[in-house]
Every structure is written in C-alpha cells, then in structure tokens.
Amino acid sequence: MHFSKNDFVNTPTGIARFHKEEPFPPRKFIERGYNIQHWTDIPKGGHFAAMEQPALLANDIIQFAKVLNHIK
C-alpha cells in the first residue's frame, strides 16, 4: 500500500511481530500510518506463524480483541 504524506488508517490496528518475519519495518515507521493499539513482539515463528506457533498467535488475537472491547 502506498501512503501519501498525510494518509493515516484510523481503524484500531494490532500487530503480532514474529521474530523471524524479515524484513519488517520498525514500529515507529508503522505508527506513522496506522492507529496501533496493540503490538506484540513474539520471540518464535516467522512467515507461517499460524502453522508454526498457533497458540501464540491465537493468544495474541484474543488479547487484541480485549483491547478492542475497551476502545468502544
């Protein structure tokens, strides 16, 4: 996706940053364009995180859903 200078996605966004998922932009860069409400650095897994670390990914999705529930 290409952003113009003042583009911003206001939708609450969650990021699960898996250790072996490279290249991955720095959080500071991502925050310029997205409303980051939940960020987790997960020490295991990579591109196929749902197959490699399903419990870690599922838990992170549940935690993000809890964050969204409090934003209402």
Secondary structure by P-SEA (a helix, b strand, c coil): ccccccccccccccccccccccccccaaaaaacccccccccccccccccccccaaaaaaaaaaaaaaaaaac
